[in-house]
Amino acid sequence: MDQVSIQYQSRTGNWTTVMVVQNLSPNIAIGMQSAARANPGCRVRAVDSAGRVVDIL
């Protein structure tokens, strides 16, 4: 199964990976919600192994 990186955008504009989850909708949603809570005010995205954006908050 494919892996998806959950990332947040720092104040400097760099994307930082905070976790890697399996490419399943519930896993991605939970990972993105967790990253958004841990990094308030920052954008959060999910990126697949090919570098494509799967979802963004």
PQR file of N, CA, C, O and H, with PARSE charges and radii, in Angstrom:
ATOM      1  N   MET A   1       0.842  -1.186   0.000 -0.4000 1.5000
ATOM      2  CA  MET A   1       0.000   0.000   0.000 -0.0000 2.0000
ATOM      3  C   MET A   1       0.884   1.246   0.000  0.5500 1.7000
ATOM      4  O   MET A   1       1.953   1.271   0.611 -0.5500 1.4000
ATOM      5  N   ASP A   2       0.424   2.254  -0.685 -0.4000 1.5000
ATOM      6  CA  ASP A   2       1.160   3.501  -0.837 -0.0000 2.0000
ATOM      7  C   ASP A   2       1.183   4.289   0.474  0.5500 1.7000
ATOM      8  O   ASP A   2       0.293   4.143   1.312 -0.5500 1.4000
ATOM      9  H   ASP A   2      -0.444   2.233  -1.181  0.4000 1.0000
ATOM     10  N   GLN A   3       2.195   5.109   0.638 -0.4000 1.5000
ATOM     11  CA  GLN A   3       2.359   5.939   1.831 -0.0000 2.0000
ATOM     12  C   GLN A   3       2.048   7.394   1.489  0.5500 1.7000
ATOM     13  O   GLN A   3       2.267   7.831   0.359 -0.5500 1.4000
ATOM     14  H   GLN A   3       2.918   5.227  -0.043  0.4000 1.0000
ATOM     15  N   VAL A   4       1.541   8.137   2.459 -0.4000 1.5000
ATOM     16  CA  VAL A   4       1.226   9.555   2.304 -0.0000 2.0000
ATOM     17  C   VAL A   4       1.902  10.314   3.438  0.5500 1.7000
ATOM     18  O   VAL A   4       1.799   9.927   4.602 -0.5500 1.4000
ATOM     19  H   VAL A   4       1.363   7.782   3.377  0.4000 1.0000
ATOM     20  N   SER A   5       2.592  11.393   3.093 -0.4000 1.5000
ATOM     21  CA  SER A   5       3.247  12.244   4.095 -0.0000 2.0000
ATOM     22  C   SER A   5       2.300  13.356   4.511  0.5500 1.7000
ATOM     23  O   SER A   5       1.712  14.026   3.662 -0.5500 1.4000
ATOM     24  H   SER A   5       2.676  11.707   2.148  0.4000 1.0000
ATOM     25  N   ILE A   6       2.152  13.554   5.805 -0.4000 1.5000
ATOM     26  CA  ILE A   6       1.368  14.664   6.345 -0.0000 2.0000
ATOM     27  C   ILE A   6       2.359  15.768   6.686  0.5500 1.7000
ATOM     28  O   ILE A   6       3.302  15.552   7.446 -0.5500 1.4000
ATOM     29  H   ILE A   6       2.630  13.010   6.495  0.4000 1.0000
ATOM     30  N   GLN A   7       2.140  16.960   6.117 -0.4000 1.5000
ATOM     31  CA  GLN A   7       3.089  18.061   6.273 -0.0000 2.0000
ATOM     32  C   GLN A   7       2.364  19.332   6.698  0.5500 1.7000
ATOM     33  O   GLN A   7       1.179  19.509   6.411 -0.5500 1.4000
ATOM     34  H   GLN A   7       1.374  17.137   5.500  0.4000 1.0000
ATOM     35  N   TYR A   8       3.093  20.222   7.389 -0.4000 1.5000
ATOM     36  CA  TYR A   8       2.565  21.556   7.677 -0.0000 2.0000
ATOM     37  C   TYR A   8       3.532  22.581   7.119  0.5500 1.7000
ATOM     38  O   TYR A   8       4.722  22.310   6.960 -0.5500 1.4000
ATOM     39  H   TYR A   8       4.055  20.079   7.621  0.4000 1.0000
ATOM     40  N   GLN A   9       3.007  23.767   6.822 -0.4000 1.5000
ATOM     41  CA  GLN A   9       3.837  24.846   6.284 -0.0000 2.0000
ATOM     42  C   GLN A   9       4.239  25.771   7.420  0.5500 1.7000
ATOM     43  O   GLN A   9       3.390  26.368   8.082 -0.5500 1.4000
ATOM     44  H   GLN A   9       2.040  23.988   6.951  0.4000 1.0000
ATOM     45  N   SER A  10       5.540  25.882   7.635 -0.4000 1.5000
ATOM     46  CA  SER A  10       6.052  26.723   8.725 -0.0000 2.0000
ATOM     47  C   SER A  10       5.899  28.206   8.368  0.5500 1.7000
ATOM     48  O   SER A  10       5.539  28.564   7.247 -0.5500 1.4000
ATOM     49  H   SER A  10       6.229  25.397   7.097  0.4000 1.0000
ATOM     50  N   ARG A  11       6.181  29.035   9.343 -0.4000 1.5000
ATOM     51  CA  ARG A  11       6.077  30.498   9.137 -0.0000 2.0000
ATOM     52  C   ARG A  11       7.021  30.981   8.031  0.5500 1.7000
ATOM     53  O   ARG A  11       6.768  32.006   7.398 -0.5500 1.4000
ATOM     54  H   ARG A  11       6.474  28.744  10.253  0.4000 1.0000
ATOM     55  N   THR A  12       8.112  30.238   7.801 -0.4000 1.5000
ATOM     56  CA  THR A  12       9.070  30.631   6.760 -0.0000 2.0000
ATOM     57  C   THR A  12       8.666  30.142   5.372  0.5500 1.7000
ATOM     58  O   THR A  12       9.321  30.466   4.381 -0.5500 1.4000
ATOM     59  H   THR A  12       8.318  29.405   8.315  0.4000 1.0000
ATOM     60  N   GLY A  13       7.573  29.352   5.299 -0.4000 1.5000
ATOM     61  CA  GLY A  13       7.080  28.873   4.011 -0.0000 2.0000
ATOM     62  C   GLY A  13       7.532  27.471   3.648  0.5500 1.7000
ATOM     63  O   GLY A  13       7.121  26.939   2.617 -0.5500 1.4000
ATOM     64  H   GLY A  13       7.041  29.089   6.104  0.4000 1.0000
ATOM     65  N   ASN A  14       8.381  26.858   4.483 -0.4000 1.5000
ATOM     66  CA  ASN A  14       8.857  25.505   4.209 -0.0000 2.0000
ATOM     67  C   ASN A  14       7.844  24.473   4.681  0.5500 1.7000
ATOM     68  O   ASN A  14       7.196  24.654   5.712 -0.5500 1.4000
ATOM     69  H   ASN A  14       8.715  27.291   5.320  0.4000 1.0000
ATOM     70  N   TRP A  15       7.709  23.379   3.914 -0.4000 1.5000
ATOM     71  CA  TRP A  15       6.829  22.283   4.301 -0.0000 2.0000
ATOM     72  C   TRP A  15       7.636  21.278   5.107  0.5500 1.7000
ATOM     73  O   TRP A  15       8.718  20.869   4.685 -0.5500 1.4000
ATOM     74  H   TRP A  15       8.235  23.232   3.076  0.4000 1.0000
ATOM     75  N   THR A  16       7.117  20.877   6.264 -0.4000 1.5000
ATOM     76  CA  THR A  16       7.790  19.946   7.171 -0.0000 2.0000
ATOM     77  C   THR A  16       6.910  18.718   7.374  0.5500 1.7000
ATOM     78  O   THR A  16       5.736  18.841   7.726 -0.5500 1.4000
ATOM     79  H   THR A  16       6.239  21.210   6.606  0.4000 1.0000
ATOM     80  N   THR A  17       7.481  17.528   7.149 -0.4000 1.5000
ATOM     81  CA  THR A  17       6.740  16.287   7.347 -0.0000 2.0000
ATOM     82  C   THR A  17       6.658  15.977   8.839  0.5500 1.7000
ATOM     83  O   THR A  17       7.670  15.968   9.539 -0.5500 1.4000
ATOM     84  H   THR A  17       8.434  17.429   6.863  0.4000 1.0000
ATOM     85  N   VAL A  18       5.439  15.723   9.316 -0.4000 1.5000
ATOM     86  CA  VAL A  18       5.250  15.405  10.730 -0.0000 2.0000
ATOM     87  C   VAL A  18       4.884  13.940  10.939  0.5500 1.7000
ATOM     88  O   VAL A  18       5.077  13.409  12.033 -0.5500 1.4000
ATOM     89  H   VAL A  18       4.616  15.730   8.747  0.4000 1.0000
ATOM     90  N   MET A  19       4.355  13.273   9.900 -0.4000 1.5000
ATOM     91  CA  MET A  19       4.051  11.845  10.006 -0.0000 2.0000
ATOM     92  C   MET A  19       3.825  11.261   8.619  0.5500 1.7000
ATOM     93  O   MET A  19       3.574  11.979   7.651 -0.5500 1.4000
ATOM     94  H   MET A  19       4.198  13.704   9.011  0.4000 1.0000
ATOM     95  N   VAL A  20       3.920   9.942   8.552 -0.4000 1.5000
ATOM     96  CA  VAL A  20       3.659   9.206   7.312 -0.0000 2.0000
ATOM     97  C   VAL A  20       2.592   8.170   7.635  0.5500 1.7000
ATOM     98  O   VAL A  20       2.721   7.417   8.601 -0.5500 1.4000
ATOM     99  H   VAL A  20       4.123   9.358   9.339  0.4000 1.0000
ATOM    100  N   VAL A  21       1.524   8.132   6.814 -0.4000 1.5000
ATOM    101  CA  VAL A  21       0.412   7.212   7.037 -0.0000 2.0000
ATOM    102  C   VAL A  21       0.143   6.430   5.755  0.5500 1.7000
ATOM    103  O   VAL A  21       0.624   6.791   4.681 -0.5500 1.4000
ATOM    104  H   VAL A  21       1.420   8.744   6.029  0.4000 1.0000
ATOM    105  N   GLN A  22      -0.633   5.355   5.881 -0.4000 1.5000
ATOM    106  CA  GLN A  22      -1.045   4.603   4.703 -0.0000 2.0000
ATOM    107  C   GLN A  22      -2.068   5.425   3.932  0.5500 1.7000
ATOM    108  O   GLN A  22      -2.795   6.232   4.512 -0.5500 1.4000
ATOM    109  H   GLN A  22      -1.025   5.061   6.754  0.4000 1.0000
ATOM    110  N   ASN A  23      -2.118   5.215   2.622 -0.4000 1.5000
ATOM    111  CA  ASN A  23      -3.001   5.977   1.741 -0.0000 2.0000
ATOM    112  C   ASN A  23      -4.441   5.470   1.844  0.5500 1.7000
ATOM    113  O   ASN A  23      -4.975   4.874   0.908 -0.5500 1.4000
ATOM    114  H   ASN A  23      -1.527   4.559   2.151  0.4000 1.0000
ATOM    115  N   LEU A  24      -5.051   5.721   2.998 -0.4000 1.5000
ATOM    116  CA  LEU A  24      -6.450   5.404   3.247 -0.0000 2.0000
ATOM    117  C   LEU A  24      -7.114   6.666   3.783  0.5500 1.7000
ATOM    118  O   LEU A  24      -6.551   7.346   4.640 -0.5500 1.4000
ATOM    119  H   LEU A  24      -4.617   6.205   3.758  0.4000 1.0000
ATOM    120  N   SER A  25      -8.300   6.981   3.287 -0.4000 1.5000
ATOM    121  CA  SER A  25      -8.976   8.235   3.659 -0.0000 2.0000
ATOM    122  C   SER A  25      -9.051   8.488   5.156  0.5500 1.7000
ATOM    123  O   SER A  25      -8.724   9.592   5.591 -0.5500 1.4000
ATOM    124  H   SER A  25      -8.757   6.428   2.591  0.4000 1.0000
ATOM    125  N   PRO A  26      -9.472   7.505   5.976 -0.5600 1.5000
ATOM    126  CA  PRO A  26      -9.547   7.796   7.420  0.2800 2.0000
ATOM    127  C   PRO A  26      -8.183   8.124   8.025  0.5500 1.7000
ATOM    128  O   PRO A  26      -8.085   9.008   8.876 -0.5500 1.4000
ATOM    129  N   ASN A  27      -7.142   7.431   7.601 -0.4000 1.5000
ATOM    130  CA  ASN A  27      -5.795   7.692   8.120 -0.0000 2.0000
ATOM    131  C   ASN A  27      -5.333   9.096   7.755  0.5500 1.7000
ATOM    132  O   ASN A  27      -4.756   9.800   8.584 -0.5500 1.4000
ATOM    133  H   ASN A  27      -7.223   6.713   6.910  0.4000 1.0000
ATOM    134  N   ILE A  28      -5.585   9.503   6.514 -0.4000 1.5000
ATOM    135  CA  ILE A  28      -5.173  10.835   6.052 -0.0000 2.0000
ATOM    136  C   ILE A  28      -5.925  11.909   6.825  0.5500 1.7000
ATOM    137  O   ILE A  28      -5.323  12.884   7.274 -0.5500 1.4000
ATOM    138  H   ILE A  28      -6.053   8.932   5.841  0.4000 1.0000
ATOM    139  N   ALA A  29      -7.237  11.741   6.985 -0.4000 1.5000
ATOM    140  CA  ALA A  29      -8.049  12.735   7.700 -0.0000 2.0000
ATOM    141  C   ALA A  29      -7.591  12.883   9.146  0.5500 1.7000
ATOM    142  O   ALA A  29      -7.433  14.003   9.632 -0.5500 1.4000
ATOM    143  H   ALA A  29      -7.726  10.948   6.620  0.4000 1.0000
ATOM    144  N   ILE A  30      -7.377  11.766   9.838 -0.4000 1.5000
ATOM    145  CA  ILE A  30      -6.935  11.814  11.240 -0.0000 2.0000
ATOM    146  C   ILE A  30      -5.551  12.453  11.343  0.5500 1.7000
ATOM    147  O   ILE A  30      -5.306  13.264  12.236 -0.5500 1.4000
ATOM    148  H   ILE A  30      -7.506  10.856   9.443  0.4000 1.0000
ATOM    149  N   GLY A  31      -4.647  12.089  10.432 -0.4000 1.5000
ATOM    150  CA  GLY A  31      -3.300  12.660  10.439 -0.0000 2.0000
ATOM    151  C   GLY A  31      -3.304  14.158  10.199  0.5500 1.7000
ATOM    152  O   GLY A  31      -2.574  14.900  10.857 -0.5500 1.4000
ATOM    153  H   GLY A  31      -4.846  11.430   9.707  0.4000 1.0000
ATOM    154  N   MET A  32      -4.124  14.603   9.260 -0.4000 1.5000
ATOM    155  CA  MET A  32      -4.191  16.034   8.958 -0.0000 2.0000
ATOM    156  C   MET A  32      -4.814  16.806  10.118  0.5500 1.7000
ATOM    157  O   MET A  32      -4.357  17.904  10.438 -0.5500 1.4000
ATOM    158  H   MET A  32      -4.716  14.000   8.726  0.4000 1.0000
ATOM    159  N   GLN A  33      -5.845  16.255  10.750 -0.4000 1.5000
ATOM    160  CA  GLN A  33      -6.460  16.920  11.900 -0.0000 2.0000
ATOM    161  C   GLN A  33      -5.471  17.027  13.053  0.5500 1.7000
ATOM    162  O   GLN A  33      -5.404  18.054  13.727 -0.5500 1.4000
ATOM    163  H   GLN A  33      -6.216  15.363  10.490  0.4000 1.0000
ATOM    164  N   SER A  34      -4.712  15.973  13.273 -0.4000 1.5000
ATOM    165  CA  SER A  34      -3.713  15.968  14.337 -0.0000 2.0000
ATOM    166  C   SER A  34      -2.633  17.021  14.076  0.5500 1.7000
ATOM    167  O   SER A  34      -2.237  17.754  14.983 -0.5500 1.4000
ATOM    168  H   SER A  34      -4.767  15.139  12.725  0.4000 1.0000
ATOM    169  N   ALA A  35      -2.163  17.088  12.831 -0.4000 1.5000
ATOM    170  CA  ALA A  35      -1.125  18.064  12.473 -0.0000 2.0000
ATOM    171  C   ALA A  35      -1.658  19.491  12.587  0.5500 1.7000
ATOM    172  O   ALA A  35      -0.926  20.395  12.990 -0.5500 1.4000
ATOM    173  H   ALA A  35      -2.484  16.493  12.094  0.4000 1.0000
ATOM    174  N   ALA A  36      -2.921  19.697  12.237 -0.4000 1.5000
ATOM    175  CA  ALA A  36      -3.516  21.034  12.334 -0.0000 2.0000
ATOM    176  C   ALA A  36      -3.646  21.471  13.791  0.5500 1.7000
ATOM    177  O   ALA A  36      -3.429  22.640  14.109 -0.5500 1.4000
ATOM    178  H   ALA A  36      -3.515  18.962  11.909  0.4000 1.0000
ATOM    179  N   ARG A  37      -4.000  20.534  14.679 -0.4000 1.5000
ATOM    180  CA  ARG A  37      -4.101  20.862  16.109 -0.0000 2.0000
ATOM    181  C   ARG A  37      -2.728  21.167  16.706  0.5500 1.7000
ATOM    182  O   ARG A  37      -2.594  22.056  17.547 -0.5500 1.4000
ATOM    183  H   ARG A  37      -4.176  19.584  14.420  0.4000 1.0000
ATOM    184  N   ALA A  38      -1.711  20.428  16.267 -0.4000 1.5000
ATOM    185  CA  ALA A  38      -0.364  20.609  16.811 -0.0000 2.0000
ATOM    186  C   ALA A  38       0.316  21.869  16.271  0.5500 1.7000
ATOM    187  O   ALA A  38       1.251  22.383  16.885 -0.5500 1.4000
ATOM    188  H   ALA A  38      -1.820  19.706  15.584  0.4000 1.0000
ATOM    189  N   ASN A  39      -0.153  22.363  15.124 -0.4000 1.5000
ATOM    190  CA  ASN A  39       0.459  23.534  14.486 -0.0000 2.0000
ATOM    191  C   ASN A  39      -0.626  24.544  14.124  0.5500 1.7000
ATOM    192  O   ASN A  39      -0.903  24.748  12.943 -0.5500 1.4000
ATOM    193  H   ASN A  39      -0.913  21.945  14.626  0.4000 1.0000
ATOM    194  N   PRO A  40      -1.243  25.178  15.118 -0.5600 1.5000
ATOM    195  CA  PRO A  40      -2.358  26.091  14.841  0.2800 2.0000
ATOM    196  C   PRO A  40      -1.936  27.268  13.965  0.5500 1.7000
ATOM    197  O   PRO A  40      -0.858  27.837  14.135 -0.5500 1.4000
ATOM    198  N   GLY A  41      -2.806  27.615  13.032 -0.4000 1.5000
ATOM    199  CA  GLY A  41      -2.537  28.740  12.136 -0.0000 2.0000
ATOM    200  C   GLY A  41      -1.694  28.381  10.934  0.5500 1.7000
ATOM    201  O   GLY A  41      -1.437  29.237  10.087 -0.5500 1.4000
ATOM    202  H   GLY A  41      -3.682  27.153  12.894  0.4000 1.0000
ATOM    203  N   CYS A  42      -1.254  27.129  10.836 -0.4000 1.5000
ATOM    204  CA  CYS A  42      -0.422  26.696   9.710 -0.0000 2.0000
ATOM    205  C   CYS A  42      -1.252  25.881   8.726  0.5500 1.7000
ATOM    206  O   CYS A  42      -2.204  25.206   9.115 -0.5500 1.4000
ATOM    207  H   CYS A  42      -1.463  26.434  11.524  0.4000 1.0000
ATOM    208  N   ARG A  43      -0.885  25.949   7.455 -0.4000 1.5000
ATOM    209  CA  ARG A  43      -1.525  25.107   6.453 -0.0000 2.0000
ATOM    210  C   ARG A  43      -1.010  23.685   6.594  0.5500 1.7000
ATOM    211  O   ARG A  43       0.146  23.462   6.954 -0.5500 1.4000
ATOM    212  H   ARG A  43      -0.111  26.497   7.139  0.4000 1.0000
ATOM    213  N   VAL A  44      -1.884  22.723   6.306 -0.4000 1.5000
ATOM    214  CA  VAL A  44      -1.537  21.303   6.413 -0.0000 2.0000
ATOM    215  C   VAL A  44      -1.902  20.637   5.093  0.5500 1.7000
ATOM    216  O   VAL A  44      -2.937  20.947   4.502 -0.5500 1.4000
ATOM    217  H   VAL A  44      -2.823  22.904   6.014  0.4000 1.0000
ATOM    218  N   ARG A  45      -1.046  19.715   4.628 -0.4000 1.5000
ATOM    219  CA  ARG A  45      -1.336  18.998   3.390 -0.0000 2.0000
ATOM    220  C   ARG A  45      -0.915  17.543   3.503  0.5500 1.7000
ATOM    221  O   ARG A  45      -0.136  17.163   4.378 -0.5500 1.4000
ATOM    222  H   ARG A  45      -0.206  19.464   5.108  0.4000 1.0000
ATOM    223  N   ALA A  46      -1.454  16.737   2.590 -0.4000 1.5000
ATOM    224  CA  ALA A  46      -1.081  15.334   2.465 -0.0000 2.0000
ATOM    225  C   ALA A  46      -0.497  15.149   1.071  0.5500 1.7000
ATOM    226  O   ALA A  46      -1.105  15.549   0.078 -0.5500 1.4000
ATOM    227  H   ALA A  46      -2.086  17.046   1.879  0.4000 1.0000
ATOM    228  N   VAL A  47       0.693  14.538   0.999 -0.4000 1.5000
ATOM    229  CA  VAL A  47       1.412  14.363  -0.267 -0.0000 2.0000
ATOM    230  C   VAL A  47       1.741  12.888  -0.448  0.5500 1.7000
ATOM    231  O   VAL A  47       2.266  12.247   0.463 -0.5500 1.4000
ATOM    232  H   VAL A  47       1.188  14.214   1.806  0.4000 1.0000
ATOM    233  N   ASP A  48       1.429  12.344  -1.639 -0.4000 1.5000
ATOM    234  CA  ASP A  48       1.718  10.920  -1.876 -0.0000 2.0000
ATOM    235  C   ASP A  48       3.188  10.716  -2.242  0.5500 1.7000
ATOM    236  O   ASP A  48       3.948  11.679  -2.344 -0.5500 1.4000
ATOM    237  H   ASP A  48       1.003  12.864  -2.379  0.4000 1.0000
ATOM    238  N   SER A  49       3.577   9.474  -2.436 -0.4000 1.5000
ATOM    239  CA  SER A  49       4.989   9.145  -2.677 -0.0000 2.0000
ATOM    240  C   SER A  49       5.504   9.690  -4.010  0.5500 1.7000
ATOM    241  O   SER A  49       6.715   9.781  -4.213 -0.5500 1.4000
ATOM    242  H   SER A  49       2.960   8.692  -2.353  0.4000 1.0000
ATOM    243  N   ALA A  50       4.592  10.055  -4.924 -0.4000 1.5000
ATOM    244  CA  ALA A  50       4.988  10.636  -6.206 -0.0000 2.0000
ATOM    245  C   ALA A  50       5.082  12.163  -6.128  0.5500 1.7000
ATOM    246  O   ALA A  50       5.417  12.818  -7.115 -0.5500 1.4000
ATOM    247  H   ALA A  50       3.608   9.981  -4.759  0.4000 1.0000
ATOM    248  N   GLY A  51       4.783  12.727  -4.949 -0.4000 1.5000
ATOM    249  CA  GLY A  51       4.868  14.170  -4.782 -0.0000 2.0000
ATOM    250  C   GLY A  51       3.584  14.922  -5.110  0.5500 1.7000
ATOM    251  O   GLY A  51       3.577  16.153  -5.129 -0.5500 1.4000
ATOM    252  H   GLY A  51       4.511  12.195  -4.147  0.4000 1.0000
ATOM    253  N   ARG A  52       2.499  14.196  -5.369 -0.4000 1.5000
ATOM    254  CA  ARG A  52       1.217  14.827  -5.688 -0.0000 2.0000
ATOM    255  C   ARG A  52       0.467  15.181  -4.401  0.5500 1.7000
ATOM    256  O   ARG A  52       0.439  14.397  -3.452 -0.5500 1.4000
ATOM    257  H   ARG A  52       2.505  13.196  -5.353  0.4000 1.0000
ATOM    258  N   VAL A  53      -0.137  16.364  -4.384 -0.4000 1.5000
ATOM    259  CA  VAL A  53      -0.931  16.779  -3.227 -0.0000 2.0000
ATOM    260  C   VAL A  53      -2.246  16.003  -3.260  0.5500 1.7000
ATOM    261  O   VAL A  53      -2.979  16.049  -4.248 -0.5500 1.4000
ATOM    262  H   VAL A  53      -0.114  17.000  -5.155  0.4000 1.0000
ATOM    263  N   VAL A  54      -2.535  15.294  -2.177 -0.4000 1.5000
ATOM    264  CA  VAL A  54      -3.761  14.501  -2.068 -0.0000 2.0000
ATOM    265  C   VAL A  54      -4.867  15.352  -1.450  0.5500 1.7000
ATOM    266  O   VAL A  54      -6.012  15.305  -1.898 -0.5500 1.4000
ATOM    267  H   VAL A  54      -1.940  15.257  -1.374  0.4000 1.0000
ATOM    268  N   ASP A  55      -4.528  16.129  -0.425 -0.4000 1.5000
ATOM    269  CA  ASP A  55      -5.505  16.974   0.272 -0.0000 2.0000
ATOM    270  C   ASP A  55      -4.748  18.120   0.935  0.5500 1.7000
ATOM    271  O   ASP A  55      -3.554  18.008   1.214 -0.5500 1.4000
ATOM    272  H   ASP A  55      -3.598  16.168  -0.061  0.4000 1.0000
ATOM    273  N   ILE A  56      -5.459  19.234   1.187 -0.4000 1.5000
ATOM    274  CA  ILE A  56      -4.834  20.380   1.840 -0.0000 2.0000
ATOM    275  C   ILE A  56      -5.873  21.108   2.687  0.5500 1.7000
ATOM    276  O   ILE A  56      -7.033  21.231   2.295 -0.5500 1.4000
ATOM    277  H   ILE A  56      -6.429  19.325   0.961  0.4000 1.0000
ATOM    278  N   LEU A  57      -5.445  21.586   3.846 -0.4000 1.5000
ATOM    279  CA  LEU A  57      -6.306  22.384   4.738 -0.0000 2.0000
ATOM    280  C   LEU A  57      -5.814  23.809   4.760  0.5500 1.7000
ATOM    281  O   LEU A  57      -6.393  24.652   5.446 -0.5500 1.4000
ATOM    282  H   LEU A  57      -4.502  21.486   4.164  0.4000 1.0000
TER
END
